[in-house]
């Protein structure tokens, strides 16, 4: 190799190293922290006086996700009549029934069980909103 080729390879290696370092610096994993108070969010100070740069969606929350409304779970509008609600419930329950996925493994069976419970709860809420027995 000539001197010019060595110089080009060296400059390219340095530029590549800088680029990778720059990109990885932006994606640092969050440091383990003690449980924070609920009011902490982006740009707030912790007990140690350090400013937190994490956005609220970046950290795992111990809180449960907000439950969906029955209209969203069943996929019907809030103005739907009882027959439409009952039809959506039966269609979704037949799709997510745990017995249908029993042979696919315990993870899918558990997921189907949770989903069918969510669908049943949404159906009961919808029927209660309509003044019907579920």
N, C-alpha and C positions, 0 to 999 in steps of 0.2 A: 504494500500500500504506500501511496505517496503521502507526503506531509499534508497536502490539502485534503485528501480523503480522510486522514486521521482527525484533522481539525473539524471537518463536517460531522463525522461520527460522534466526536466528543461534544460538540455543540448540540447535536440532536439528542444525545443521551441526557445532557443537563436540562434541556428544554422539556423532555419527557418526564424527568424526575420532578421538575418544578410543577408541571401540570398535574401529575398524580398527587403530589403533596398538597397542592391547592385544592383539588377536588375532595381529597380525603379529609382535609381540615374542615370543610363545610359540613361533613357528615359524621361528626364525632358522636359516639353513643352517649346518651345522658348519663351523668355520674349517679351512682346510688345515693339516694338522699333519705333522710329521716322523714317520717310522715309529715306532710305539710298541712297547714290549716286550710280550710275550704276557700278562703278568700284569696289565696295565692294564685296568680296567673302570670301571663307574660309581662316581664318588666317589673316584677315585684321583688322586694328584698326578703331574704331568708334570715333565720336567726343569726347566722354567721356574718351577716351584712353583705353578702355577695348577691349581685343581681341575677335573677333567674331569667334565662332567655328562652325557656320552653314555652311553647304555646299550649293552651289547655288540652288540645287534642293529641299532643305528643306523648303524654304520660298516661299510664294505665290508671284508671280510676277504680276505686273500690265500690263505687255506686253502681247500681243496676241501671241498664239503659232504660230510657223512658218507654213505658209500654205503649204499643200501638193502639190506635182507636179501632173499634170493631169494624168500621167501614174499610180501613186500610188492610186489616187482616183478611177479611172476607172478600175484598175486591169489589164491593158494591157501593153505591152512593147512599148517603144518609136518607134520601127520599125513597129508597127501595121498599117495595111491599114485602110482606111476610113470605110469600112464595119465592121471590127472588133471593131473599136472605137464606131461606131453607135450602134452595137449590145450590147456592154457592157453598153453603156449609157441607152439604152432602158430596159435592164434587171435590172440594178440598180435602175432606176427611178421607174419601176413597183414595185420593192421591197420596196422602201422608200417613195412612194408617200403619202402625208399627208391624202388624202381621204381614203386610205386603213386602217389607224390606228385611224381614227376620233372617233371611238367608244371606244377606249382604254384609253382615258383620255387626259387632256390638256398637261401633261408633255411629253408623247410620241408623241403627235401631233406636239408639238414645236420641239422636237428632229428630227422628220421625216421631218419637214419643213426646218430646218437648213441643214440636210443631203441632201435633194433634191436640195436645192440651191447650195450646194457645188458640187454636181454631175453635175448640169447644168453648173456651172462656169467652171469646169474641161472639160466638153464636148466642150464648146465654145472655150476654150484655145487650145484644141486639134485640133479642126477644123481650127482655125486661124493658127496654126502651119503647117497644111497641105494645107493652102491656099483655103479652102473650105468655103462655106456659112453654118452657123449653123442652 
